[in-house]
Amino acid sequence: MPALTLTFVDDSEADHFLIQHAAQALPSPVRTQHFLHADHFLTSLDRGELTQDALITDLNMPGPSGFDLIGALRDRPAWRHLPVLVLSTSAAAVDRGHAAGLDVAGYFVKSLLYAAQVEQLHEMVAMIRRHAGPHGTTPEAVRPQATI
């Protein structure tokens, strides 16, 4: 199975640390890219500096929220079909509903337990692979080529 590249946007450095270690514990290879701010992620995306198979985002962040970030992706034709998963402390039905309205591939409530976070990441990878094309990679529509 080819390695997946996941981009993780969350304002918590501790959560980045946990995701990085959880990714290393998975049975299939997963590369991670990390951003503390949604606007830094969007700038890198617009510059063509990123290639990814999916985005995992928190919802409650300073500056653009996770909802703002997902909306901005859906407004970009080259990225509107990128699988997005939410990893948030919020279990609120209103947040789940708002995320569903933005066509997220999955919604997960953060766990403080490392083993549970590894299991969540394992479930996320399985969801992303289900969205993948026949060769295990996401469709070309979500992997735009850099323009000159």
Secondary structure as GFF3:
##gff-version 3
##sequence-region A 1 148
A	DSSP	beta_strand	4	9	.	.	.	ID=ss1
A	DSSP	alpha_helix	13	24	.	.	.	ID=ss2
A	DSSP	beta_strand	30	35	.	.	.	ID=ss3
A	DSSP	alpha_helix	38	46	.	.	.	ID=ss4
A	DSSP	beta_strand	54	57	.	.	.	ID=ss5
A	DSSP	alpha_helix	66	74	.	.	.	ID=ss6
A	DSSP	beta_strand	84	88	.	.	.	ID=ss7
A	DSSP	alpha_helix	93	101	.	.	.	ID=ss8
A	DSSP	beta_strand	106	109	.	.	.	ID=ss9
A	DSSP	alpha_helix	114	131	.	.	.	ID=ss10
A	DSSP	three_ten_helix	140	142	.	.	.	ID=ss11
###
